[in-house]
Amino acid sequence: MNEGVNEVFLSLISISVVLVLLVLFLVTFSFVFQRRQAQFRAEKQALHETYQREILTAQVETQNQTLRHVAGELHDNIGQLLSVAMLQLNILDEDLDQTPHHSTVQQTSTLVEKVLSDLRAISKTLNTDAVSELGLFDSIALELDRIRRTGRYQTQLTSTGQPRRFDQQVEIVLFRMVQESISNTLKHARAKTILVSADYQPSQFILRITDDGKGFSMNSGSEPQKDGSGQGLNNLRRRANLLGGICTIESQPGKGCVVTITLPSA
């Protein structure tokens, strides 16, 4: 009788041990499986981000080559033609001195000189070599000065914190983002004032572009607008993400627009 009880007892213990081992195996397997899944997702996300950064780099390099070529053509060819036109107008100014046409020639000469000056400014902001040489802040200052000299907009650039330089590629992408944001403003906002601020914090860098234009409805934050500006705003978000930062857009009808680009410090 005792032997039978002992056998049953041992059988129960054996079954319990087997069940415990089975549960431990299932728990361990589940844990390892979930961990590998998480690792796989992380690797997939990292590959996707790397791929997107490589695409952005290729796009920036292609854009830089194109803009560098355009800047060279503007400076060397059109700029040279305008310089020759200025020279001829100066000669004509001397020949027509004391005549009724003298003031017209002077006005034309002033206009051509302004066009030549604006052309040189545009050429500098298109040329990525100039952006790399001047740096992000001074390049933005040059761009805003060019816009202000049209007489249609008031512009202002401010900075807080200790200014610092960033990686050349990062500065070029940030500058193109500022240009795209300002371009959206000029095309769609009907603004009178454009403000840009650079906040150099120890832990992050915040670049903010503000206008006093007509504003727009965010449409859940990402819907393209009827005027086509939505695509440009989505491009800003995508580029900021690929730089490891974020871009937020705040706007309401009649209250202008604020584009904020935030990057962590390297």
C-alpha positions in Angstrom: 0.0 0.0 0.0 2.8 2.4 0.9 4.7 1.5 -2.2 1.6 2.4 -4.3 1.2 5.7 -2.6 4.9 6.4 -3.0 4.7 5.6 -6.7 1.7 8.0 -7.1 3.5 10.6 -5.1 6.7 10.3 -7.2 4.6 10.4 -10.4 2.9 13.6 -9.3 6.2 15.1 -8.5 7.6 14.1 -11.8 4.6 15.5 -13.7 4.9 18.7 -11.7 8.6 19.1 -12.5 7.9 18.4 -16.2 5.1 21.0 -16.1 7.3 23.6 -14.4 10.1 23.0 -16.9 7.6 23.2 -19.8 6.3 26.5 -18.4 9.8 27.8 -17.9 10.6 26.8 -21.5 7.6 28.5 -22.9 8.2 31.7 -20.9 11.9 31.7 -21.9 11.0 31.0 -25.6 8.4 33.8 -25.5 10.9 36.2 -23.9 13.6 35.4 -26.4 11.1 35.6 -29.3 9.8 39.0 -28.3 13.4 40.2 -27.7 14.4 39.1 -31.2 11.3 40.6 -32.7 12.1 43.9 -30.9 15.7 43.7 -32.1 14.6 42.9 -35.6 12.2 45.9 -35.6 15.0 48.2 -34.3 17.4 46.9 -37.0 14.8 47.4 -39.6 14.1 50.9 -38.4 17.8 51.7 -38.3 18.2 50.4 -41.8 15.2 52.5 -42.9 16.6 55.6 -41.3 20.1 55.0 -42.8 18.5 54.5 -46.2 16.5 57.7 -45.8 19.6 59.6 -44.7 21.5 58.3 -47.7 18.7 59.4 -50.0 18.7 62.9 -48.4 22.5 63.1 -48.8 22.2 62.1 -52.4 19.4 64.7 -52.9 21.4 67.4 -51.2 24.5 66.6 -53.2 22.5 66.7 -56.5 20.7 69.9 -55.5 24.0 71.4 -54.4 25.6 70.6 -57.8 22.7 72.1 -59.6 22.5 75.2 -57.5 26.3 75.7 -57.7 26.0 75.5 -61.5 23.1 78.0 -61.5 25.0 80.3 -59.2 28.0 80.2 -61.4 25.9 81.0 -64.5 24.2 83.9 -62.8 27.5 85.3 -61.5 29.7 84.7 -64.5 27.3 85.2 -67.5 24.3 87.3 -66.5 26.4 89.2 -63.9 29.0 90.0 -66.6 26.3 91.2 -69.0 24.8 93.5 -66.4 28.3 94.9 -65.6 28.8 95.6 -69.3 25.3 97.3 -69.4 26.3 99.4 -66.4 29.5 100.5 -68.2 27.6 101.5 -71.3 25.0 103.4 -69.2 27.8 105.3 -67.5 29.2 106.3 -70.9 25.7 107.2 -72.1 25.3 109.3 -68.9 28.3 111.3 -69.7 27.2 111.8 -73.4 23.7 112.9 -72.4 24.8 115.3 -69.6 22.8 118.5 -69.7 20.0 116.9 -71.9 16.4 116.0 -71.0 17.3 112.3 -71.2 20.0 112.5 -68.5 17.7 111.7 -65.6 16.2 108.7 -67.4 19.6 107.3 -68.0 20.5 107.8 -64.3 17.3 106.1 -63.1 18.0 103.1 -65.5 21.6 102.9 -64.3 20.4 102.8 -60.6 17.9 100.1 -61.5 20.5 98.0 -63.3 22.9 98.5 -60.3 20.2 97.2 -57.9 19.5 94.2 -60.2 23.2 93.4 -60.3 23.5 93.7 -56.5 20.4 91.4 -56.0 21.8 88.9 -58.5 25.1 88.7 -56.6 23.2 88.1 -53.4 21.0 85.4 -54.9 24.2 83.8 -56.4 25.7 83.6 -52.9 22.7 82.0 -51.3 22.5 79.4 -54.1 26.1 78.5 -53.9 26.7 75.9 -51.2 30.4 76.8 -51.1 29.3 80.2 -49.9 27.0 78.8 -47.3 29.7 76.5 -46.0 32.1 79.5 -45.9 29.7 82.0 -44.3 28.0 79.5 -41.9 24.3 79.0 -41.2 23.6 82.2 -39.3 25.4 84.6 -41.7 23.8 82.8 -44.7 20.3 83.3 -43.2 21.2 87.0 -42.6 22.2 87.4 -46.2 19.0 85.8 -47.4 16.8 88.0 -45.2 18.7 91.1 -46.3 18.0 90.2 -49.9 14.3 89.8 -49.2 14.2 93.1 -47.2 15.8 95.0 -50.0 12.8 94.2 -52.3 10.9 96.8 -50.2 8.0 94.5 -49.7 8.9 92.8 -46.4 10.4 93.6 -43.0 12.8 91.0 -41.8 14.7 90.3 -38.6 17.3 87.8 -37.4 18.1 87.3 -33.8 20.2 84.8 -31.8 20.4 83.7 -28.1 22.9 81.5 -26.4 26.5 80.8 -27.5 26.7 80.6 -31.3 28.4 77.5 -32.8 28.9 75.8 -36.1 27.5 72.5 -37.1 28.5 69.8 -39.6 28.7 71.3 -43.1 26.0 69.0 -44.4 23.7 69.8 -41.5 24.1 73.5 -42.0 23.4 73.3 -45.7 20.2 71.2 -45.1 19.1 73.7 -42.3 19.7 76.6 -44.6 17.6 75.0 -47.4 14.9 74.4 -44.9 14.9 78.0 -43.9 14.8 79.0 -47.6 11.9 76.6 -48.2 9.9 77.9 -45.2 10.5 81.5 -46.4 9.5 80.5 -49.9 6.2 79.1 -48.6 5.7 82.4 -46.9 6.4 84.5 -49.9 4.2 82.4 -52.1 1.2 81.8 -49.9 1.1 83.9 -46.7 0.7 87.5 -47.9 2.9 88.4 -45.0 4.6 91.7 -44.3 7.1 90.6 -41.6 9.4 87.6 -41.5 11.3 86.8 -38.3 14.0 84.2 -37.8 15.5 83.3 -34.4 18.4 81.0 -33.6 18.5 79.6 -30.0 21.8 77.9 -29.2 21.0 76.0 -26.0 23.5 73.6 -24.4 21.3 70.5 -25.1 19.6 71.5 -28.3 19.4 74.0 -31.1 16.1 75.7 -32.0 15.6 77.5 -35.3 12.3 79.4 -35.6 10.8 81.1 -38.6 7.7 83.3 -38.0 5.5 85.3 -40.3 2.5 87.6 -39.8 0.7 86.3 -42.9 -2.9 85.0 -43.4 -2.2 81.7 -41.7 -4.1 78.5 -42.5 -5.9 75.6 -41.0 -3.7 72.8 -40.0 -6.2 70.1 -41.1 -5.1 67.6 -38.5 -1.5 68.7 -38.7 -0.4 67.1 -42.0 -3.0 67.5 -44.7 -1.9 69.3 -47.9 -3.4 72.7 -48.2 -5.4 73.9 -51.1 -2.7 76.4 -52.0 -0.1 73.6 -52.3 1.9 74.7 -49.2 1.2 71.4 -47.4 3.8 69.5 -49.4 6.5 72.0 -48.5 5.6 71.7 -44.8 5.8 67.9 -45.0 9.2 68.2 -46.7 10.4 70.3 -43.7 9.2 67.7 -41.2 10.9 64.9 -43.2 14.2 66.6 -43.4 14.2 67.5 -39.7 13.5 63.9 -38.9 16.4 62.7 -41.1 18.7 65.1 -39.2 17.7 63.5 -35.9 15.4 66.4 -34.9 11.8 67.5 -35.2 10.0 70.2 -37.1 6.7 71.6 -35.8 4.3 74.0 -37.6 1.8 76.1 -35.8 -0.8 78.2 -37.7 -4.3 79.5 -37.5 -6.3 81.5 -40.1 -5.5 85.1 -39.6 -2.6 84.5 -37.1 0.4 83.8 -39.3 2.6 80.7 -39.1 5.5 79.6 -36.9 7.9 76.9 -38.1 10.2 75.5 -35.4 13.1 73.2 -36.1 14.7 71.5 -33.1 17.9 69.5 -33.2 19.7 67.9 -30.3 23.2 69.0 -29.6 25.9 66.7 -31.1 
